[in-house]
Amino acid sequence: MFSLISTQFSLHAQNEKNRIGARLGYSSGFSYQHFYKTDRAFEGIFTFTGARLKLTGLTEWVNPARRLKKDGWSWYYGFGGHAGFQRKYTCDVTPEGLELCRYVLKPDVGFDGIFGMEHTFNHLPMSIGVDYKPSVNVLSEHKWPLGLVEFGFNCRYVF
């Protein structure tokens, strides 16, 4: 019985094209990856950090990590973009001299890159990985260094 179940998981993890899970890092959130070719994938990442929500779309090239000489390891790279908004607390002085403070939503739009390594388990429908995802913001009040230090860890269900 155990052998039958592990064989099903093994075949399941190797043949399926979709992955969904969590990405943890400076910007934590949810990740969905769809392979539309054996070596190409689209990844959507929904992240949130304090006062910022962001949706990132990436096209990725996936290659086996041959030097490790073990099945299941791959490395990937790609590019894409992001759009979202951030909540800022601003204060203005009215003509009467009163200070008016409020939260406003500011757009957050830019370009992203990604480079990472991932392991897909043979006997479980699961993958884990680490990546570096720098971003350049075109329209935002985001500080440059925060977009360039984006490292993350992901754990996904393969289906």
LINRAVEN-V49342 format. One record per residue. N is the residue number from 1. SS is DSSP state (~ for helix, > for strand, _ for the rest). PSI is psi in radians with two decimals (999 if undefined). OMEGA is omega in whole degrees, -180 to 180 (* if undefined). Layout:
BEGIN
((N;SS;PSI;OMEGA) (N;SS;PSI;OMEGA))
END
This chain:
BEGIN
((1;_;-0.85;179) (2;~;-0.70;179) (3;~;-0.72;179) (4;~;-0.78;-180) (5;~;-0.78;-179) (6;~;-0.58;176) (7;~;-0.73;178) (8;~;-0.75;178) (9;~;-0.71;-179) (10;~;-0.85;179) (11;~;-0.66;-179) (12;~;-0.81;-177) (13;~;-0.52;-176) (14;~;-0.45;-172) (15;~;-0.30;-174) (16;_;2.72;-173) (17;_;-0.02;-176) (18;>;2.59;177) (19;>;2.41;177) (20;>;2.46;-179) (21;>;-2.72;-176) (22;>;2.58;173) (23;>;2.17;-179) (24;>;2.39;-180) (25;>;-2.72;176) (26;_;-0.79;172) (27;_;1.88;179) (28;>;2.70;180) (29;>;-2.64;-176) (30;>;2.57;-177) (31;>;2.41;173) (32;>;2.27;-179) (33;>;2.32;179) (34;>;2.16;176) (35;>;2.03;177) (36;>;-0.15;169) (37;>;2.95;-179) (38;_;-0.49;-179) (39;_;0.24;180) (40;>;2.45;180) (41;>;2.69;169) (42;>;2.36;178) (43;>;2.31;174) (44;>;2.27;-178) (45;>;2.15;175) (46;>;2.02;-176) (47;>;2.76;178) (48;>;2.38;176) (49;>;1.93;177) (50;_;-1.71;-175) (51;_;0.31;-176) (52;>;2.34;172) (53;>;2.40;-175) (54;>;2.45;174) (55;>;2.15;-178) (56;>;2.36;175) (57;>;2.26;-177) (58;>;2.49;168) (59;>;2.27;-175) (60;>;2.51;172) (61;>;2.19;-174) (62;>;2.28;-178) (63;>;2.52;176) (64;>;2.54;177) (65;_;1.48;-173) (66;~;-0.57;-177) (67;~;-0.41;178) (68;~;-0.36;179) (69;_;0.61;176) (70;_;2.48;179) (71;_;2.63;174) (72;_;-0.27;-179) (73;>;2.40;176) (74;>;2.76;174) (75;>;2.69;-176) (76;>;2.76;176) (77;>;2.77;-180) (78;>;-3.04;-179) (79;>;2.91;179) (80;>;-2.60;-178) (81;>;2.98;179) (82;>;2.72;175) (83;>;2.51;180) (84;>;-2.75;178) (85;>;2.78;177) (86;>;2.56;180) (87;>;2.20;180) (88;>;2.50;176) (89;>;2.04;-179) (90;>;2.66;177) (91;>;2.34;177) (92;>;2.69;177) (93;>;2.19;180) (94;_;2.86;178) (95;_;-0.41;179) (96;_;-0.04;179) (97;_;0.14;179) (98;_;2.53;178) (99;>;2.14;-179) (100;>;2.02;-179) (101;>;2.48;-179) (102;>;2.90;173) (103;>;2.38;176) (104;>;2.66;178) (105;>;2.26;180) (106;>;2.44;179) (107;>;2.68;180) (108;>;1.78;-175) (109;>;2.43;180) (110;>;-2.95;-178) (111;>;2.59;-178) (112;>;2.67;170) (113;>;2.92;177) (114;>;2.50;175) (115;>;2.21;-177) (116;>;3.10;178) (117;>;2.48;-175) (118;>;2.60;176) (119;>;2.18;174) (120;>;2.15;-178) (121;_;2.47;-180) (122;_;-0.57;-174) (123;_;0.09;177) (124;_;2.52;176) (125;_;1.09;-174) (126;>;2.61;174) (127;>;2.64;175) (128;>;2.65;-179) (129;>;2.96;175) (130;>;2.62;179) (131;>;2.87;173) (132;>;2.14;-174) (133;_;1.42;178) (134;_;2.69;177) (135;>;2.63;176) (136;>;2.13;-178) (137;>;2.24;-180) (138;>;-0.72;-177) (139;>;1.63;178) (140;_;3.03;174) (141;_;0.41;-179) (142;_;2.48;178) (143;_;2.42;-177) (144;~;-0.92;-174) (145;~;-0.55;-179) (146;~;-0.56;179) (147;~;-0.25;-176) (148;~;-0.02;-180) (149;_;0.63;-175) (150;_;1.58;174) (151;>;2.58;-179) (152;>;2.82;176) (153;>;2.35;179) (154;>;2.63;176) (155;>;2.11;-173) (156;>;2.60;172) (157;>;2.29;-178) (158;>;2.19;178) (159;_;999;*))
END
